[in-house]
Amino acid sequence: MLLTPLSAEDLSLEQADGATLHYYYDLPPDGGAVVVILQGSECLRVNHKYAPMIASLQANHLGVLRVEKPGLTPDTPIGTCPEAYLQSNTLERRVWDLLSVVAELRKRHDWNGELALVGGSEGGMLAALCAPLIQGH
């Protein structure tokens, strides 16, 4: 049976510096585990990527979380790299953003707290840096 990705919740969070952080959450069925997909260093929105992976994860009863990079919004034209991205997209900022989103996610009742971080290239480094900070909380 082929499943198509559910429509992710398009959410945002205002950061302490006033920047708006966008993230996309596909609910886990029955409050199950969530996989965080962390993209590499390219200047591309994450909201249009990974549909086959999301469908596969959902078919295996997993939720999916994707966090947009600083300075990118759901409306940033593909191929455009805004000045806000160029100024604020650092690995440290991405760590802070991911930790902020996971803190918001923990407030929800539709998730059991289980989380897996998956990333390639810079996203893999981000996963390695964040895993010990998220574990056990």
Backbone as ProteinMPNN parsed JSONL, in Angstrom:
{"seq_chain_A": "MLLTPLSAEDLSLEQADGATLHYYYDLPPDGGAVVVILQGSECLRVNHKYAPMIASLQANHLGVLRVEKPGLTPDTPIGTCPEAYLQSNTLERRVWDLLSVVAELRKRHDWNGELALVGGSEGGMLAALCAPLIQGH", "coords_chain_A": {"N_chain_A": [[0.844, -1.181, 0.0], [0.692, 2.137, -0.931], [1.519, 5.087, 0.65], [0.818, 8.533, 0.864], [2.555, 11.496, 1.893], [1.289, 13.02, 4.813], [-0.242, 16.199, 5.273], [1.941, 18.408, 6.572], [2.027, 20.146, 9.697], [2.436, 23.567, 9.585], [4.422, 25.426, 11.364], [5.528, 28.04, 13.616], [7.985, 29.835, 15.529], [8.89, 32.375, 17.686], [12.076, 33.585, 18.176], [14.472, 34.492, 20.768], [15.946, 36.649, 19.793], [14.178, 37.928, 18.202], [13.836, 36.899, 15.69], [11.906, 34.883, 13.442], [11.323, 31.512, 13.529], [10.722, 28.823, 11.426], [9.019, 25.701, 11.255], [8.156, 22.285, 10.482], [5.789, 19.855, 11.107], [4.887, 16.587, 11.055], [2.449, 14.742, 12.359], [2.959, 12.07, 14.684], [1.569, 8.844, 14.308], [-0.786, 7.731, 16.658], [0.596, 8.951, 18.772], [3.301, 8.28, 18.649], [6.866, 7.774, 18.031], [9.144, 10.341, 16.821], [10.914, 11.399, 13.961], [13.575, 13.482, 13.253], [14.46, 15.268, 10.502], [17.387, 16.485, 9.313], [18.739, 18.794, 7.274], [21.525, 19.35, 5.018], [24.087, 21.817, 4.284], [23.102, 23.426, 2.246], [21.49, 26.305, 0.774], [18.514, 26.122, 0.858], [14.984, 25.855, 1.178], [13.42, 23.696, 3.559], [10.861, 22.817, 3.547], [9.815, 21.773, 1.205], [11.115, 19.48, 0.638], [12.134, 15.996, 0.762], [9.834, 14.323, 0.507], [9.458, 11.519, -0.346], [10.928, 10.202, 1.71], [9.557, 11.055, 3.985], [7.051, 9.9, 3.509], [7.765, 7.195, 3.676], [8.624, 7.03, 6.353], [6.233, 7.679, 7.66], [4.694, 5.533, 6.83], [5.79, 3.648, 8.39], [4.799, 4.252, 10.825], [5.783, 6.579, 12.095], [6.349, 9.92, 13.24], [7.325, 13.102, 11.773], [9.719, 15.676, 11.861], [10.82, 18.763, 10.648], [13.09, 21.39, 10.543], [13.282, 24.7, 9.584], [15.983, 26.539, 8.161], [17.758, 29.349, 9.643], [16.586, 32.516, 8.632], [15.27, 31.613, 6.386], [12.053, 31.132, 4.977], [8.708, 29.712, 4.613], [7.979, 30.833, 2.225], [10.213, 31.667, 0.865], [11.707, 32.145, -2.209], [12.742, 29.44, -4.274], [16.117, 29.005, -4.999], [16.83, 31.467, -4.172], [18.842, 33.16, -1.895], [18.495, 34.606, 0.934], [19.584, 37.65, 2.575], [19.275, 37.582, 5.363], [19.578, 34.864, 5.881], [22.262, 34.485, 5.08], [23.55, 36.012, 7.004], [22.821, 34.867, 9.465], [22.857, 32.064, 9.48], [24.419, 29.778, 11.078], [26.215, 26.997, 12.44], [26.045, 26.907, 15.214], [23.757, 28.463, 15.61], [21.844, 26.863, 14.364], [21.867, 24.674, 16.1], [20.814, 25.883, 18.425], [18.277, 26.624, 17.412], [17.128, 24.089, 16.795], [17.056, 22.921, 19.372], [15.259, 24.696, 20.575], [12.891, 24.185, 19.13], [12.462, 21.478, 19.72], [11.974, 21.728, 22.452], [9.512, 23.062, 22.336], [8.005, 21.068, 21.096], [7.969, 19.127, 23.078], [5.995, 20.056, 24.76], [3.651, 19.243, 23.697], [0.884, 16.927, 23.491], [0.649, 14.916, 21.718], [2.726, 13.225, 21.211], [5.109, 10.788, 22.132], [7.587, 11.329, 23.241], [9.794, 10.018, 22.247], [12.577, 10.3, 20.099], [14.402, 10.608, 17.102], [17.33, 11.622, 15.465], [18.219, 12.488, 12.224], [20.511, 13.093, 9.716], [22.371, 14.5, 6.981], [25.64, 15.367, 5.862], [26.216, 18.65, 6.843], [23.902, 18.485, 8.352], [24.207, 16.014, 9.599], [26.316, 16.564, 11.319], [25.035, 18.428, 12.92], [23.096, 16.764, 14.083], [24.783, 15.116, 15.626], [25.855, 16.987, 17.425], [23.558, 17.862, 18.764], [22.279, 15.601, 19.846], [23.356, 14.672, 22.445], [22.495, 16.795, 23.989], [19.779, 16.726, 23.913], [19.033, 14.191, 24.727], [17.476, 12.261, 27.194], [15.879, 14.238, 28.298]], "CA_chain_A": [[0.0, 0.0, 0.0], [1.485, 3.359, -1.038], [0.978, 6.198, 1.418], [1.365, 9.841, 0.528], [2.791, 12.236, 3.124], [0.236, 13.87, 5.339], [0.108, 17.607, 5.241], [2.623, 18.79, 7.812], [1.654, 21.404, 10.336], [3.392, 24.635, 9.315], [4.463, 26.107, 12.65], [6.622, 29.001, 13.771], [8.382, 30.146, 16.893], [9.708, 33.58, 17.735], [13.286, 33.391, 18.964], [14.804, 35.583, 21.69], [16.466, 37.801, 19.061], [13.105, 38.477, 17.385], [13.71, 36.161, 14.426], [10.874, 33.853, 13.409], [11.812, 30.208, 13.099], [9.646, 28.006, 10.858], [9.254, 24.265, 11.283], [7.081, 21.494, 9.893], [5.592, 18.702, 11.974], [3.927, 15.563, 10.646], [2.093, 14.067, 13.603], [3.17, 10.626, 14.744], [0.332, 8.124, 14.562], [-0.949, 7.219, 18.023], [1.535, 9.566, 19.701], [4.564, 7.54, 18.587], [8.167, 8.424, 17.909], [9.332, 11.368, 15.8], [12.225, 11.472, 13.321], [13.937, 14.828, 12.84], [15.291, 15.26, 9.301], [18.257, 17.663, 9.349], [19.38, 18.94, 5.968], [22.9, 19.823, 4.96], [24.394, 23.248, 4.313], [22.58, 24.183, 1.11], [20.551, 27.398, 1.045], [17.22, 25.711, 0.296], [13.927, 25.584, 2.16], [13.236, 22.28, 3.859], [9.439, 22.47, 3.511], [9.429, 21.103, -0.039], [12.043, 18.372, 0.435], [12.055, 14.727, 1.493], [8.512, 13.684, 0.467], [9.526, 10.046, -0.295], [11.386, 9.782, 3.025], [8.454, 11.299, 4.919], [6.041, 8.86, 3.257], [8.288, 5.94, 4.211], [8.581, 7.112, 7.817], [4.83, 7.606, 8.07], [4.245, 4.154, 6.596], [6.319, 2.881, 9.517], [4.144, 4.79, 12.028], [6.634, 7.58, 12.725], [6.134, 11.318, 12.925], [8.492, 13.733, 11.15], [9.949, 17.086, 12.164], [11.837, 19.445, 9.847], [13.272, 22.766, 11.018], [13.82, 25.578, 8.536], [17.207, 27.235, 8.538], [17.545, 30.758, 9.949], [16.485, 33.423, 7.487], [14.422, 31.041, 5.335], [10.637, 31.039, 5.324], [7.995, 28.864, 3.66], [7.777, 31.57, 0.976], [11.489, 32.043, 0.229], [11.773, 31.532, -3.543], [13.816, 28.487, -4.495], [17.202, 29.643, -5.733], [17.132, 32.731, -3.521], [19.523, 33.022, -0.617], [18.299, 35.928, 1.531], [20.623, 38.239, 3.422], [19.078, 37.087, 6.736], [20.194, 33.532, 5.922], [23.711, 34.648, 4.995], [24.046, 36.598, 8.243], [22.502, 34.151, 10.705], [22.922, 30.607, 9.393], [25.641, 29.172, 11.601], [25.947, 25.718, 13.098], [25.594, 27.219, 16.582], [22.365, 28.922, 15.534], [21.008, 25.711, 14.046], [21.732, 23.919, 17.352], [19.859, 26.631, 19.255], [16.942, 26.516, 16.803], [16.608, 22.737, 16.98], [16.725, 22.752, 20.786], [14.046, 25.478, 20.837], [11.746, 23.488, 18.552], [12.219, 20.263, 20.51], [11.34, 22.179, 23.693], [8.088, 23.298, 22.01], [7.407, 19.771, 20.808], [7.767, 18.427, 24.35], [4.776, 20.574, 25.391], [2.497, 18.653, 23.018], [0.417, 15.656, 24.031], [0.487, 13.962, 20.614], [4.043, 12.639, 20.983], [5.518, 10.019, 23.316], [8.897, 11.761, 23.708], [10.874, 9.339, 21.535], [13.072, 11.165, 19.033], [15.608, 10.188, 16.385], [17.876, 12.683, 14.622], [18.79, 11.949, 10.995], [20.994, 14.184, 8.89], [23.512, 14.282, 6.105], [26.557, 16.485, 5.735], [26.097, 19.523, 8.006], [22.804, 17.965, 9.161], [24.761, 14.954, 10.415], [27.063, 17.218, 12.384], [24.018, 19.006, 13.794], [22.54, 15.65, 14.86], [25.788, 14.693, 16.615], [25.979, 18.023, 18.45], [22.313, 18.019, 19.531], [21.833, 14.367, 20.497], [23.592, 14.623, 23.885], [21.777, 17.879, 24.654], [18.359, 16.377, 23.917], [18.874, 12.897, 25.36], [17.1, 12.167, 28.591], [15.089, 15.375, 28.791]], "C_chain_A": [[0.893, 1.249, 0.0], [0.788, 4.475, -0.272], [1.594, 7.491, 0.914], [1.555, 10.618, 1.82], [1.572, 13.051, 3.536], [0.691, 15.308, 5.245], [0.706, 17.997, 6.587], [2.009, 20.06, 8.372], [2.776, 22.394, 10.053], [3.385, 25.525, 10.555], [5.599, 27.11, 12.68], [6.805, 29.327, 15.239], [9.219, 31.406, 16.85], [10.873, 33.343, 18.68], [13.567, 34.634, 19.814], [15.308, 36.824, 20.97], [15.428, 38.426, 18.135], [12.925, 37.777, 16.046], [12.599, 35.115, 14.547], [11.461, 32.592, 12.803], [10.621, 29.38, 12.621], [10.026, 26.534, 10.956], [7.988, 23.536, 10.874], [6.994, 20.17, 10.643], [4.508, 17.806, 11.403], [3.665, 14.719, 11.885], [2.436, 12.587, 13.571], [1.831, 9.931, 15.003], [0.322, 7.607, 16.007], [0.097, 7.751, 18.999], [2.9, 8.92, 19.729], [5.794, 8.411, 18.452], [8.202, 9.415, 16.741], [10.763, 11.301, 15.274], [12.444, 12.912, 12.873], [14.868, 14.699, 11.639], [16.059, 16.582, 9.266], [19.028, 17.754, 8.043], [20.792, 19.485, 6.095], [22.985, 21.339, 4.834], [23.804, 24.063, 3.164], [21.56, 25.246, 1.541], [19.237, 27.092, 0.329], [16.232, 25.491, 1.426], [13.802, 24.08, 2.36], [11.773, 21.858, 3.666], [9.004, 21.763, 2.237], [10.269, 19.855, -0.302], [11.596, 17.116, 1.191], [10.698, 14.033, 1.457], [8.594, 12.154, 0.466], [9.968, 9.526, 1.077], [10.272, 9.943, 4.061], [7.381, 10.23, 4.753], [6.492, 7.527, 3.84], [8.246, 5.933, 5.735], [7.148, 6.995, 8.323], [4.278, 6.2, 7.884], [4.728, 3.231, 7.712], [5.878, 3.471, 10.857], [5.02, 5.757, 12.818], [6.192, 8.98, 12.335], [7.421, 11.902, 12.354], [8.529, 15.209, 11.529], [11.051, 17.593, 11.258], [11.881, 20.889, 10.297], [13.919, 23.572, 9.908], [15.079, 26.254, 9.052], [16.914, 28.707, 8.824], [17.526, 31.605, 8.673], [15.655, 32.889, 6.338], [12.999, 30.91, 5.858], [9.951, 30.101, 4.337], [7.834, 29.52, 2.287], [9.079, 31.998, 0.294], [11.565, 31.367, -1.141], [12.973, 30.592, -3.666], [14.864, 29.151, -5.38], [17.601, 30.987, -5.154], [17.791, 32.452, -2.178], [19.489, 34.39, 0.069], [19.449, 36.369, 2.438], [20.507, 37.737, 4.867], [19.668, 35.692, 6.908], [21.717, 33.657, 5.965], [24.294, 35.172, 6.3], [23.86, 35.691, 9.46], [22.612, 32.634, 10.635], [24.301, 30.095, 9.799], [25.254, 27.848, 12.248], [25.445, 25.948, 14.523], [24.134, 27.65, 16.591], [21.423, 27.762, 15.236], [20.822, 24.809, 15.274], [20.682, 24.583, 18.23], [18.439, 26.476, 18.709], [16.336, 25.133, 17.015], [16.22, 22.496, 18.437], [15.455, 23.509, 21.151], [12.798, 24.762, 20.326], [11.441, 22.213, 19.338], [11.574, 20.62, 21.85], [9.854, 22.455, 23.47], [7.355, 21.978, 21.788], [7.098, 19.016, 22.099], [6.511, 18.897, 25.082], [3.515, 19.917, 24.826], [2.149, 17.302, 23.634], [0.272, 14.594, 22.949], [1.805, 13.301, 20.245], [4.496, 11.956, 22.26], [6.904, 10.376, 23.842], [10.067, 11.079, 23.027], [11.255, 10.136, 20.299], [14.323, 10.549, 18.418], [16.04, 11.336, 15.488], [18.574, 12.046, 13.435], [19.249, 13.126, 10.147], [22.178, 13.763, 8.049], [24.349, 15.537, 6.042], [26.459, 17.361, 6.996], [24.961, 19.075, 8.918], [23.251, 16.822, 10.058], [25.561, 15.504, 11.587], [26.103, 17.826, 13.403], [23.394, 17.925, 14.676], [23.5, 15.228, 15.961], [25.943, 15.715, 17.744], [24.748, 18.093, 19.35], [21.91, 16.781, 20.315], [22.137, 14.349, 21.997], [22.845, 15.702, 24.662], [20.284, 17.57, 24.795], [18.101, 15.112, 24.723], [18.484, 13.031, 26.82], [16.305, 13.334, 29.143], [13.625, 15.123, 28.564]], "O_chain_A": [[1.762, 1.384, 0.861], [-0.382, 4.772, -0.513], [2.776, 7.525, 0.574], [0.79, 10.422, 2.764], [0.917, 13.684, 2.708], [1.886, 15.587, 5.148], [0.037, 17.918, 7.618], [1.538, 20.927, 7.636], [3.947, 22.08, 10.266], [2.445, 26.29, 10.768], [6.523, 27.041, 11.869], [5.916, 29.127, 16.066], [10.161, 31.499, 16.063], [10.688, 32.952, 19.833], [12.973, 35.692, 19.601], [15.129, 37.937, 21.463], [15.741, 39.34, 17.373], [11.952, 38.041, 15.339], [12.383, 34.54, 15.614], [12.021, 32.609, 11.706], [9.626, 29.251, 13.333], [11.184, 26.161, 10.769], [6.891, 24.093, 10.913], [7.986, 19.458, 10.796], [3.353, 18.213, 11.28], [4.57, 14.057, 12.394], [2.232, 11.92, 12.557], [1.047, 10.39, 15.833], [1.332, 7.102, 16.497], [0.446, 7.064, 19.959], [3.598, 9.003, 20.74], [5.77, 9.613, 18.72], [7.402, 9.334, 15.808], [11.71, 11.164, 16.048], [11.597, 13.493, 12.195], [15.936, 14.096, 11.739], [15.463, 17.657, 9.197], [19.865, 16.903, 7.742], [21.191, 20.007, 7.135], [22.065, 22.056, 5.229], [23.991, 25.279, 3.118], [20.866, 25.09, 2.545], [18.897, 27.722, -0.673], [16.593, 25.003, 2.496], [14.048, 23.294, 1.445], [11.479, 20.663, 3.626], [7.909, 21.201, 2.2], [10.143, 19.239, -1.361], [10.794, 17.177, 2.123], [10.434, 13.204, 2.329], [7.854, 11.525, 1.222], [9.442, 8.52, 1.555], [10.071, 9.072, 4.907], [6.86, 9.712, 5.74], [5.689, 6.806, 4.432], [7.869, 4.929, 6.339], [6.884, 6.294, 9.299], [3.48, 5.731, 8.697], [4.151, 2.171, 7.95], [6.5, 3.224, 11.89], [5.006, 5.759, 14.048], [5.713, 9.197, 11.222], [8.481, 11.281, 12.435], [7.507, 15.896, 11.519], [12.09, 16.95, 11.108], [10.845, 21.542, 10.422], [14.954, 23.192, 9.36], [15.212, 26.506, 10.25], [15.938, 29.256, 8.312], [18.343, 31.424, 7.77], [15.357, 33.63, 5.401], [12.777, 30.615, 7.033], [10.547, 29.729, 3.326], [7.58, 28.834, 1.297], [9.037, 32.633, -0.76], [11.493, 30.141, -1.226], [14.075, 30.91, -3.22], [14.535, 29.781, -6.385], [18.588, 31.585, -5.583], [17.334, 31.597, -1.419], [20.349, 35.234, -0.181], [20.181, 35.545, 2.988], [21.52, 37.493, 5.521], [20.201, 35.374, 7.971], [22.378, 33.016, 6.783], [25.415, 34.814, 6.665], [24.663, 35.743, 10.392], [22.469, 31.974, 11.664], [25.216, 29.995, 8.982], [24.086, 27.621, 12.563], [24.529, 25.265, 14.982], [23.366, 27.253, 17.467], [20.329, 27.688, 15.794], [19.746, 24.243, 15.469], [19.767, 23.922, 18.72], [17.505, 26.225, 19.47], [15.165, 25.015, 17.374], [15.163, 21.926, 18.706], [14.655, 23.022, 21.95], [11.77, 24.734, 21.004], [10.275, 21.907, 19.589], [10.713, 19.884, 22.332], [9.027, 22.121, 24.319], [6.223, 21.8, 22.239], [6.074, 18.34, 22.193], [6.015, 18.183, 25.953], [2.438, 20.024, 25.413], [2.997, 16.627, 24.216], [-0.181, 13.484, 23.232], [1.99, 12.865, 19.109], [4.29, 12.483, 23.353], [7.355, 9.768, 24.813], [11.212, 11.498, 23.197], [10.394, 10.59, 19.546], [15.19, 10.036, 19.125], [15.208, 11.955, 14.824], [19.421, 11.169, 13.604], [18.477, 14.049, 9.887], [22.886, 12.805, 8.361], [23.827, 16.646, 6.155], [26.607, 16.85, 8.106], [25.039, 19.26, 10.132], [22.734, 16.67, 11.165], [25.496, 14.984, 12.7], [26.336, 17.744, 14.609], [23.186, 18.138, 15.87], [23.086, 15.006, 17.099], [26.141, 15.335, 18.898], [24.864, 18.349, 20.549], [21.26, 16.899, 21.353], [21.237, 14.032, 22.776], [22.59, 15.545, 25.856], [19.614, 18.09, 25.687], [17.044, 14.982, 25.341], [19.075, 13.802, 27.577], [16.08, 13.405, 30.351], [12.793, 15.962, 28.91]]}, "name": "protein", "num_of_chains": 1, "seq": "MLLTPLSAEDLSLEQADGATLHYYYDLPPDGGAVVVILQGSECLRVNHKYAPMIASLQANHLGVLRVEKPGLTPDTPIGTCPEAYLQSNTLERRVWDLLSVVAELRKRHDWNGELALVGGSEGGMLAALCAPLIQGH"}
